[in-house]
Amino acid sequence: MPPLTRPRPLACLLTPRFAVLLLVAPAISLSASLPGVYLSFFLDSAPAPTIVLLMSLCFVVVLLATQRKTVATVLRWVARRTTTKQRLISKTMVGAGALSRKKLR
């Protein structure tokens, strides 16, 4: 992933709305660029690779944080769906039992 495109996927992980994404992406870029330049001065390294490393580190942290939340959400959804499906099956079985009793009479 080229360094100039790193703020957009990071912002996409944080917000689904495009209007908010247009505000978050430059903020992410600035929040990685300024500390990257400052840190590169003290590490005596080139600023560009330091900025890219900081932005990549931010991406990994946000990705792990959002994936954990996403996995928990999916597990809750599966649990709710399973219980809902079981309720529907039991209601259907009860309804089918009532119909079969009517046919027998």
Secondary structure, DSSP 4 states (H G I P E B T S, - for coil): --GGGSHHHHHHHH-S-HHHHHHHHHHHHHHHHHHHHHHHHHHTS-HHHHHHHHHHHHHHHHHHHHHHHHHHHHHHHHHHHHHHHHHHHHHHHHHHHHHHHHHH-
